[in-house]
């Protein structure tokens, strides 16, 4: 229910349900991706961290009604 009140939920109800079901490993080996679907752009750690919000504790500013 809290996921509805937050701009960016810390965890979604669906994530909790999947984890509680114990589905954490693939069932069978997968075929490799075709060449046209392989990633061509690699991100650096700096690029990834640059796209993330500042780390910190959740607060009222994270709630939709506190915006």
N, C-alpha and C positions, 0 to 999 in steps of 0.2 A: 504494500500500500504506500510506503514512503516513496517508492520510485515515481509515483504520480505527483508528488509535491516538490521534487528536486529537479533543477535544470539538467544536471548530469548525475544520474543515480550512481551511488557507489557500487551497487550490485542490483541486478534485476531479478525479479521473481523467477523468470525462466532460467536464469543461470543457476540459481539455488536448486531448482527442480532437477536440472540436468545433473548437477553434481551429486544430489542426493540419490539419484538412480544408479550412480556408479559407472556411468558411461565415460570412461576416461582414456580408453585405448581403442585403436582401430581394430576392426574385426579381421580384415584380411589385408594382404599386401596390395598396394595400388599400382596401376600401370603408370609409367612416367608420363609427364605432360608432353604434348606435341610441341615441336620447336616454336610454333607461332604463339603458344601460350606461356612460354617460359618468361620470367621477368627479365627485363632489359635494363631497368633503372634500379640501382642499389642506393639506399639511403644511408647516410652516415649517422652516427649517434648524435652528433651536433644538430643535424637537420631534424631528427626525431624529437629531441629535447626542445628544440626551438618551436615545434608545433604543439607542445603540451602546455597546459595551464601551469601557473606557479604552484608548487607543492605547498600543502598546508592542511590544517584541520578543516573539516566541514563546519560551516556556520550558517547564520541566518541569511547571508548573502547568496548561499547556494540554493535556497528555497525559491520557488516560483513567486510566492507572495512577498518575499523579501527583496525582490529585484528593484 
